[in-house]
Amino acid sequence: MKILDKFRRSILLAEDISSRLQRVQEALGRIESRQSARVRPNSLTSSEFRVFSQWGEDGIIQMLLREVQISRKIFIEFGVQDYRESNTRFLLVNNNWSGLIIDGSQANIAYVKNDPIYWQHNIKAECAFITRENVNDLFSRNGIVGEIGILSVDIDGNDYWVWQSIDVVRPAIVVIEYNARFGPTDSVTVPYDPSFVREKAHHSCIYYGASLTALYALARAKGYALVGCNSAGNNAFFVQDELLPQTFRALLPAEAYVPNQFREARDRDGTLAYLSREAEAQLLHSLPLVHIDR
């Protein structure tokens, strides 16, 4: 049985490696075609590819690194689950950056610490449920303060409030999830709740986060320019004003906005409801929201 189990694990590993190699080959093909077409640098969606990211963030981040001057090659990402799918794993492996990842599940962090990536690369993994009260202390006690390269925020809830509170690090690039169901013009976020959990906040699972316009207002107050969103319609990319390359143009939310291309809304039984965009928007605006000054 042990030999059979090892054989099965070998097959699964080979299939996983084969799948990732296929992704890399597809990505290289897209890169070559973009170079031939001389795509403008801040056409983010045409820079997409994925190896470890959920959507095309791996490619967007690689493109941004070619354009934005980074003084410290350090990243922070939270809401990583077991880190097999993330925005910074390719950065860690491909570019040999160092960083800190945080997740609220002890099982997920234990998985990361047993992954060969944990000794092969300079990465710290912390188990914590992030709030605006503890986020700065989490960074400081892990020795990360001041200028860093990338901050990636995806906690499906208090994203706006947590980014608003961060002041011990200043990332060159911020990748943050927005809830596209709020539309391109409304400047809103869910109210702050230190114990917010998306699945418990509302049965639909789409009541979370902030609109792109609310995050844009916060970014401008912090000194960041919006440079675009991914084609899936869930991640926005911001660059420090002083680091914005001349080849980029700072965008307004209406210019950068991409509607979500995925459907997650669930009914009270937990079954996918496949709501229309209009129905999703109507549902969200019937729930408590905080309006952010633009």
N, C-alpha and C positions, 0 to 999 in steps of 0.2 A: 504493500500500500504506500509506503514511503516513497518508493521509486516512482510509482504512478503519480503521486502528488507532485513530486519534483518535475516529472515530465509535463504535467498539466500547467504548472507554474511557468515552465520554460516556454510552452506554447503561448500562454497569455502574454508573457514578456515580449516574445518575438512579435506578436500581433500588435502590441502597443508601440514598439519601436518602429515597425513597418508603417503604422498609421502616422506617427510623428514625422517620419522621413517623407511620407507622401505630402504632408502639410508643408514641410520645408521646400520640397520641389515645386509645389504649387506657388508658394510665396516667391521663390526665386524667379519663376516665370512671370509673375505679376511685376516684380521689380524691374526685370529686363524690359518688359513692355512699357512701363512707365518712363524708364530712362530714354527709350526710343522716342516716346511721345513728348518728352520734356514737360512733364506735368508741373504746375506751380507748387512750391513747397507747402503752402497751407491748404491745398486740396486734400484734406486729411483722409477722406474716405478712399481716395485712389492710392493711398499709401498702406492700406490695411493688409495684414496677413496675420495668421494665428498659428502659434505652436503650442503655447501654454495658456494664452488668454482665452476668454470665453468667446469673444468676437474678433475684431481686427486690431485690438489695442497693441499687440506686439509690434506690428508694422508701423503704426502711428508713432509709438514711442521711439522706435529706431530712427524714423525720419526726423523727429524733433531733436534727437540727440545730434544729428548731423548739422542742425541749423542753430541750436541754442548753446551758448557757451556755459558749460557746467564747471563750477570750481571744485565741488566735492562730490565724488561719485558714490553717493550714499542715498538709499531710498528708504521710505517707510510705507508699508501697506497694511491696512487693517480691514477685517472682514474677509479673510483669505480662506476660511474653512481649512481643509487639509493641505492647501498650497499646491495641489496638483494642477489646478486651474487658477491662474492669477495674472495680474498685469505686470508683475515684476520678476517672475521666475526666469523668463527668457533673458531679461536684463542681467540677472544674476549669473546665469550659465553662459550666455553668449558674450557679455561685456565684462564679466568678472567684477561687477559692482559688489558692494557690501550693503547690508541693510537690516531692518527690523520688521518683523511681521507680527501681527497681533490677531488673535481670534478668541471668542468667548467660550469655546469648547475645549475642555481639557483633553478629550479624546483626539481632537484635531491637532492640537499642539504636540501631543505624544506621538502622533503619526509622523509629523514633520521631523521631530527629533530622532526618529528611527529610520528616516529616509537618508540614503547615502549623501543626498545634497547637503545635509546638515554638517557633515564633516568635510565634504569636498569644497565647500565655499564658506565665506565669512558672513554668516547670517545668524541673527538672534531671533528666537521665537518666544513670544510671551502670551500667556493665557490671561485674558482680562476682558470684561464687558465694558466697552468704552463709553464714557459719558463726558460731558463738557467739564465736569469737576475733576476728573482724573487723567484726562488725556495728556496734559503737559507734564505731569509727574511721571507717566509711563515712558515718555520720550527721554526725560532727563535722567531717570534712574538707569536707563539703558545706555547712557553716555552719548545721546544724540541731541545736540542743540546747535543753534546757529544755521548757517547756510547748508542746505542739502540739495541733491539733484531733483528727486521726485517724491511727491506725496500722493498716494492713491487711496481714495476714500470710497468705501462701498459697504455701508452698514445697514442699508434698507430701513432707514428710520430717521435718526437725528443728524443726518449728514450735514445739513446747513448749520445747526447749532454747534456741532463739534468743530467744524472748520472755523466758524466764527471765534471759538474759544482758543484755538491754537495760536500761541505766541512765542514758544521757545525755539521753534524752527522756522526757517523761511525757505521754502522749496523754490527752485527755479521753475519747475513745472508742477502743476496740480492736475491730477486726473480725478474727477469726482462724478458720481452717478447722479443723474437728474431723473425726475419722474416726468416723462414726456406727456403723460395723460393730462397734465395740467395745461398743456398747450404752450404756444410760443409767446404769449403776451402777459398772462397772469403772473404776478409776483407773489407766490405763496409757498408756505411750507407747513408740514404738520406741526402742531404745538410741541414744545419740548416736554419730554417725559423721560427721566433718567432710566426707567425700566422698559422703555418702548421695545416691543417685539412685533414685527410685522404681522405674523400669523395670528397674534392675539388682539391686535389693534382693531382689525375688522376681518370678517370671514372672507371677504373678496381677495385679500392679500395684495391689493393694489393701492391701499391707503398707506403711503409712506413717503419719506423724502421731501424734496423741494422741486419747484419748477426751475427751468433753465434761467428764467429772468430773475428769480430771487437769488440764485447762485451768482449770476452776473453782477447784481447790485453789490453783493458781498465781496466779490472779486475786485470790483472797481475800488471799493473802500480799502481793500488790502493792497492795492497797487498791482493788479494783474489784468492782463488783456485776454479776452476770449478768442481763441484761434480756431475753434471748430468742434465738431462732435463726430462720433463714429456713426457708421451707416445703420447700425442696429437701433439707434435712437435711445441710448441709455447712458453714455459717458460723454462728459464735456471736458475739454482740454484748455487750460489756462497757463499763460507764461508771464513771468514778472515783466512789468512795463519796461524796466531798464535793460532787460535781456532780449526783448522782442527783436528778432532779426529784421533787417530792412526788406527782406524778401517776403515778409509776412504782413498781413493787414489785420489790425484789430477789428473784430466783428461785433455787430449788435446781435442780441439774442434771436431776433427775427431772421437774420441772415444765416446764423449757424444752426438753428433749430432743425432737428430731424425727428419726425414722429416715430414712436416705437414700432418695430416691425414684428414683435412677438406678442402673444396673447396669453396672459396669466390669470385673468380674473376667474374666481371660483364662486360657486353657489354655496349655500349654507351647509350642504353635505360634503363640501370639499372637492366637488367635481368641476372640471374646467367648464366655464360658462360661455366662452367665446363671444363676449360682449362686443358690440360695435364701439368705435372710438367715442361716438356721441354718448352712448350709454355709460361708458367708463367715466367720461368727464362729468356727466350729470350726477353719477354716484359720488364721485369725489367732492364735488361742490356742495353736496348735502351734508358733509361731515365737517367737524371743526377744523378750521384752517387759520393760520396767522398770515396776515398780509404784510409784505415787506416793502418799505419805501424804496422807490427806484432812484 
